[in-house]
Amino acid sequence: MSSAVETRPSTSLGTNGGGDGPRHVAIIMDGNGRWAAQRGLPRVAGHRAGAEAVRKTLRAAAEHQVEVLTLYAFSSENWRRPEEEVSDLKGLLGYYLERELDALDKEGVRLRLIGDYRAFGPELVARLDKAVERLSGNSRLTLVVALNYGARAELVAAAKSLAGQPAEAIDEAAFAAALDTAGLPELDLLIRTSGEVRLSNFLLWQAAYAELLFVPTLWPDFDEACFAAALGEFSARQRRFGGR
Ligand code: FPP
């Protein structure tokens, strides 16, 4: 762990054995629908290709010694999509977990869920809980999947959980500890694919000091090289920050 005194809470400087890589990377995986439309395919084909991009990105994150990878897989706004697409996304999530569980375990991946994923129904919830349990002993990389997640709802829930406490006891640390992301390292880098330049209610508190990177690549085309390029951009910004 870094013992350097830093002017912002990011823990990325001087960590990872002295490297300047991010400890915690989050991604808004956007552009599956457009990727499918460009090929005349149904949207579900874009989500399927997006699941493959998840596999590649996870591998790249582990190789680059990223400690936490947080993925926005289903926002609380996604319920507004057609029923068929919601059902496809849920099915894909269950399928991906089942198919990848052994590989995730072998690669030392721990799984954590944020958001109100219990809304997904008992069958998927049971599979999700089982996967979390099965991977709970791992420590190489924590994969955080945001499911039925919305940052404003997370902040409101945190405020409610702290409401009974004396005002003096509520500081930034107490607030951070009441969020779904409690205990995770500070978010260093937030990437959004597909050229959209919005946070869309994702990790609003956690992104306070993160580097934000918006790339034109549609999510299904995102791969190991794209991840490495994002880390390169992050490191270049860190060097500029450190040189001030
Ligand atoms: C955004 O593209 C993507 C999503 C809403 C879903 C992301 C889900 C996956 C990549 C599937 C599997 C996830 C895991 C963790 C295994 P969009 O549909 O909004 O694309 P568009 O903006 O081009 O329409």
Residues whose N, C-alpha, C, O or C-beta is under 5 A from the ligand:
A	BS01	FPP	M29 D30 G31 N32 G33 R34 W35 H47 G50 A51 V54 Y72 A73 L93 Y96
